[in-house]
Amino acid sequence: MTDRQAIVWTRLTRLPERVGLEAPMPEVLYSDSETGELVKKPKGRPDSAPVVKFPEDSTIQTIEGAVPGATGKVRLQYKVEGASDWKTTNWNNVDPKRDYTRQFKLTNLKPNARYQVRVEATARGGMKRRL
């Protein structure tokens, strides 16, 4: 990047907040090197691979702290701080294979200037939000 370029990363999520503290947490266990039994703390080498057990009816999408992604489109609006005219990018689909993210490369920026950035998102199904 240069003083005239920036990359803005966006990610579209199914919910506006992460899954809360009331949600279950998975249990992380390790295989005991002597018995093969799953235990909370491994003996010996600290680099043994963990085994993650999810509570019944839980998935990576429903545990505490999860932020499930969503399909949809995003675009940016940006301007020099204090200016009146916003520049707007085209709508772009987020990429489910890249954790529902989309990058925007902004060019021809003013060096040493502060910018305001707005992100607009439309999830599949039509709900539109500006952040």
TITI-452291 format. One line per 8 residues: number of its first residue (from 0); their letters; for each residue x, y, z of C-alpha. Coordinates in Angstrom, 3 decimals. Example, Ala and Ser with C-alpha at 12.3 -4.5 7.8 and 13.67 -1.06 7.14 Angstrom:
<lumses>
0> AS> 12.300:-4.500:7.800 | 13.670:-1.060:7.140 $
</lumses>
This chain:
<lumses>
0> MTDRQAIV> 0.000:0.000:0.000 | 1.003:3.612:-0.417 | -0.022:6.910:1.151 | -2.685:7.138:-1.589 | -4.200:3.661:-1.152 | -5.975:1.645:1.531 | -7.601:-1.759:1.810 | -10.842:-1.986:3.776 $
8> WTRLTRLP> -11.964:-5.445:4.918 | -15.643:-6.133:5.492 | -17.465:-9.193:6.828 | -21.197:-9.826:6.671 | -22.699:-11.505:9.742 | -26.070:-13.130:10.309 | -26.650:-11.229:13.579 | -25.525:-7.754:14.692 $
16> ERVGLEAP> -23.982:-9.140:17.921 | -21.926:-12.233:18.705 | -23.564:-15.192:20.443 | -23.783:-14.260:24.145 | -22.434:-15.657:27.392 | -25.612:-17.692:27.936 | -24.630:-20.018:25.073 | -22.749:-23.260:25.746 $
24> MPEVLYSD> -18.974:-23.626:25.404 | -17.277:-26.636:23.860 | -14.985:-28.792:25.974 | -11.349:-29.020:24.879 | -9.708:-32.349:25.671 | -6.357:-33.965:24.900 | -5.367:-37.561:24.329 | -3.230:-38.856:27.211 $
32> SETGELVK> 0.046:-40.060:25.664 | 0.158:-43.129:27.942 | -3.471:-44.289:28.107 | -5.066:-42.669:25.050 | -7.849:-41.453:27.346 | -9.232:-37.966:26.702 | -8.234:-35.613:29.542 | -8.526:-31.874:30.228 $
40> KPKGRPDS> -4.778:-31.315:30.711 | -2.264:-33.303:28.705 | 0.775:-34.934:30.292 | 4.058:-34.560:28.523 | 4.235:-32.614:25.296 | 2.202:-29.399:25.352 | 1.748:-29.515:21.572 | -0.596:-32.509:21.442 $
48> APVVKFPE> -3.609:-31.928:19.205 | -6.818:-30.970:21.019 | -10.137:-32.770:20.615 | -13.081:-30.372:20.749 | -16.392:-31.769:22.023 | -19.496:-29.684:21.480 | -22.429:-29.849:23.898 | -25.432:-31.727:22.534 $
56> DSTIQTIE> -27.299:-29.766:19.827 | -24.471:-27.190:19.619 | -22.305:-26.289:16.630 | -19.529:-23.829:15.874 | -22.354:-21.422:14.895 | -24.177:-21.580:18.254 | -21.446:-21.597:20.920 | -20.512:-18.638:23.114 $
64> GAVPGATG> -18.734:-15.936:21.132 | -19.700:-17.266:17.695 | -20.303:-14.756:14.908 | -21.907:-16.702:12.058 | -21.393:-15.253:8.596 | -24.147:-14.484:6.101 | -24.409:-14.300:2.335 | -25.158:-10.948:0.771 $
72> KVRLQYKV> -23.592:-7.817:-0.689 | -21.582:-4.918:0.712 | -20.381:-1.566:-0.534 | -18.414:1.344:0.881 | -18.975:5.059:0.960 | -15.996:7.204:1.872 | -14.931:10.832:1.922 | -12.285:13.102:3.326 $
80> EGASDWKT> -13.350:14.141:6.821 | -15.331:17.387:6.569 | -16.029:17.053:2.831 | -19.610:16.892:1.613 | -19.393:14.454:-1.313 | -19.213:10.713:-0.672 | -17.530:8.346:-3.116 | -19.351:5.024:-3.433 $
88> TNWNNVDP> -18.053:1.630:-4.535 | -20.130:-0.885:-6.460 | -22.081:-3.540:-4.575 | -19.967:-6.694:-4.181 | -20.928:-10.165:-2.963 | -19.168:-11.416:0.144 | -17.323:-14.696:-0.366 | -18.556:-17.630:1.753 $
96> KRDYTRQF> -15.278:-19.435:0.980 | -13.422:-16.540:2.630 | -15.549:-16.401:5.785 | -18.137:-14.059:4.226 | -15.604:-11.264:3.683 | -14.959:-8.776:0.908 | -11.970:-6.454:0.512 | -12.126:-3.036:-1.090 $
104> KLTNLKPN> -8.989:-1.370:-2.415 | -9.394:2.405:-2.271 | -7.079:4.401:-4.532 | -6.335:8.054:-5.305 | -6.602:9.000:-1.631 | -5.195:12.260:-0.279 | -1.972:11.686:1.696 | -2.137:12.565:5.417 $
112> ARYQVRVE> -5.917:13.078:5.256 | -8.476:11.527:7.604 | -11.360:9.705:5.962 | -14.855:8.787:7.048 | -16.018:5.361:5.879 | -19.536:3.908:5.851 | -20.321:0.288:5.088 | -23.683:-0.686:3.648 $
120> ATARGGMK> -24.724:-4.322:3.680 | -27.637:-6.231:2.237 | -28.046:-9.788:3.413 | -29.678:-12.308:1.137 | -33.351:-11.842:1.894 | -33.177:-8.083:1.544 | -32.451:-6.488:4.953 | -30.201:-3.469:4.373 $
128> RRL> -28.042:-1.868:7.066 | -25.613:1.035:7.150 | -22.734:0.987:9.629 $
</lumses>
